[in-house]
Amino acid sequence: MASTLLEHILKPLHFTYSSCTTGARQFVFGAFTKEFISPPFTEQIFHFFIPALSDVRLSFPFEAFLSSLQVTISSSSAAQSQAPWLFYFVLSAGENCLGSLSEEGLLLYLRALQTLLPLLPVSEGSSRPEVTSDSEDDDDAGIHAPLKQDDSRISVQLITEECVHKLDTKHQTNALLNLVWRDSASEEVFTMMASICHTLMVQHRLMVPKVRLLYSLAFNARFLRHLWHLITSMTTKMITGSMVPLLQLISRGSPMSFEDSNRIIPLFYLFSSLFSHSLISVHDSEFFGHEMEAKAPRLVEHPEHRQSSPAVLCSLLRKVITNLVKMVKARDIRRPFCPSGHWLSGEVNIRADKVTQLYVPSARHVWRTRRMGRIGPLQSTLDVGLEPPQLSVSEERHLAILTELPFVVPFEERVKRLIYADKRDVQGDGPFPDGISVTIRRNYIYEDAYDKLSPENEPDLKKRVRVHLLNAHGLDEAGIDGGGIFREFLNELLKSGFNPNQGFFKTTNDSLLYANPAAEMLVGESFTRHYYFLGRILGKALYENMLVELPFASFFLSKLLGTSAEVDIHHLASLDPEMYRNLLFLKSYEGDVEELGLNFTVVNNDLGEAQVVELKLGGKDIPVTTANRIAYIHLVADYRLNKQIRPHCLAFRQGIANVVNLEWLRMFDQQEIQVRCGYSATHQVILIFWEVVDGFTDEEKRKLLRFVTSCSRPPLLGFKELYPAFCIHNGGDDLERLPTASTCMNLLKLPEFCDQHLMRNKLLYAIESSAGFELS
């Protein structure tokens, strides 16, 4: 009987589809929709009627239905309430009917999804874990016991969840992707697909990794390239009659019409989100090994003009674009590919006298987003008695730049506007400023400093510090500390504390420092107190603008500067290049991975003791296979970069933050912090130095080696055996000074000689004089 009723229902549809005019067809299909599809489903409609209509054997005229649906929606005043039921039917019927649709029918299908999805209520279950399941039978996994309304009809909540689930099934995703991947795909197809994805992300708050359609498009270079082409080709007509690219209006901060905003912002938001997600999985070697499929968008500046209607969309766009720009900048830091000065903006001018208003210590004020699309101050929860100063739109813009995109402001400007200003406020310029006085035995610099400059004894290291030194015999050393003795003390203290022989830090194969994972075995449970102390001392050196002889590994600096102390696999090359290469080999290995005999464990060899550590529960019994090798690769990298030294880094970060606000430090990347500590490998002075040394005679090279290491011959097995490694440190900007050396550290202190002739003369004078520490 049920089949007979279904046959009678379909007869008018088939008849009008093949024999009637467009108007009659629209009337019949509209009546069918109004009677069976748009009202809330009964259990019979939900469990029998909809699946039966979706059966391809019944030849339901789906294309004609889609054509009439657009008219039905546009003419209905109840489209919002009808949307869940209509959307569910379109998805259900589309699963089996898409293959029979014409080009026009496929456009109608996408247009129906684009129209109905924004009308769908936001479901709390839209981000449930089942949506991302990769099991083969998850097409049926979303059918649960129906939640009924009082009249035994299916609830809106359930039908909404089922809509989101059906949209994310493998079959539906593949059908939508095929529409985009076809060579005949039109610009309209890409635009509608982008609109659907944007609605999923913004309105339904679904993240890229949670939706098959989104993460499949994120890794489709053709879609991203075409999407970027659409964005760059969008124009608008100005009052002068000229056509101007919308992207140019965004970069200028010029106001746009509501229509123009709705045209470009969803596309721009989607591109930035998908491209950012694709970058996460691309290792540096792959990033630089292939031509980029899409270029990063230009930096979106914070406009002086505020738009009211699309304010939320603009705020979301700012967030994703900022994230994408920072990701591309991070790639450029690890392995430069942009020209010098590429990231600097000539349009940003932050006044020094506004620094305390723009960036005040977090203990006094907390700056947060005041409302969507507008950056501003909120009263601190730490001190509700203080009212933060009101900022103008321009100052809010500067604050946003310093917080989110500090690299567009020159490095020197950021230093002057933050640390120097705070130091002046704390230490003052008076003849008798408040300060700290300590007596230190030269032979026990680290031990005495660890005790006398502890947080319990000296909680505020921002104050001026005066040091009185005792020599090896316990006698006072001559001299009054006007700043020079303190700087010498701090320099020697840092050398002692960060010396690998002390046990708190180790060196990579490139002789770069990072926290020693075995420090607890050497010191005991108090090891974190030592890292906190060393962090305070390094913070004090940065605060005092001292040149520090500490070449840190880039991954370690990234852990210090990030909002969290975690870094990803992209940083592994700076810790252990060989392990990084091996993991990339495993990722692309085409043979049987199980034959490699790996399991989910790592082996630590500390102090001659081998220890097997499981990367996950029961890891020693879990073999690494082709299916789980990606998880293994990331777990190994996470253990080496994060878990193994997590307490060390947290204590060290807290120590630095005790002296220098971490919010300030995060304005600098690891290369810039290294500049605060010394030279980088690509610094102009270093490049000139090697050019000069290359022109030395063999005798002059031997003298240079003796000057730095106290021995004119290299180690028996080559310079790779030299410990500590040969290192060049910034000796200041006084061009009248001569190079000096610390032979115990194999360290050459080289002033900033940017002229090759001057550097050659200064180096030859120093090494020919056969003098060391006292030479200046």
Secondary structure, 3 states (H helix, E strand, C coil): CHHHHHHHHHHHHHHHHHHCCHHHHHHHHHHHHHHHHCCCCEHHHHHHHHHHHHCHHHCCCHHHHHHHHHHHHHHCCCHHHHHHHHHHHHHHHHHHHHHHCCHHHHHHHHHHHHHHHHHCCCCHHHHCHHHHCCCCCCCCCCCCCCCECCCCEECHHHHHHHHHHHHCCHHHHHHHHHHHHCCCCCHHHHHHHHHHHHHHHHCCCCCHHHCHHHHHHHCCHHHHHHHHHHHHHCEEECCCCCEEEHHHHHHHCCCCCHHHHHHHHHHHHHHHHHHHHHHHCCCHHHHHHCCCCCCCCCCCCCCCCCCCCCHHHHHHHHHHHHHHHHHHHHHHHHCCCCCCCCCCCCCCCCCHHHHHHHCCCCCCCEEEEEECCEEEEECCCCCCCCCCCCCCHHHHHHHHHHHHCHHHCCHHHHHHHHHHHHHHHHHCCCCCCCEEEEEEEHHHHHHHHHHHCCCCCCCCCCCEEEEEEECCCCCECCCCCCCHHHHHHHHHHHHHHCCHHHCCEEECCCCCEEECCCHHHHHCCCHHHHHHHHHHHHHHHHHCCCCCCCCECHHHHHHHHCCCCCCCHHHHHHHCHHHHHHHHHHHHCCCCHHHHCCECEEEEEECCEEEEEECCCCHHHCECCCCCHHHHHHHHHHHHHCHHHHHHHHHHHHHHHCCCCHHHHCCCCHHHHHHHHCCCCCCHHHHHHHHHHHCCCHHHHHHHHHHHHCCCCCCCCCHHHCCCCCEEEECCCCCCCCCEEEHHHCEEEECCCCCHHHHHHHHHHHHHCCCCCCCC
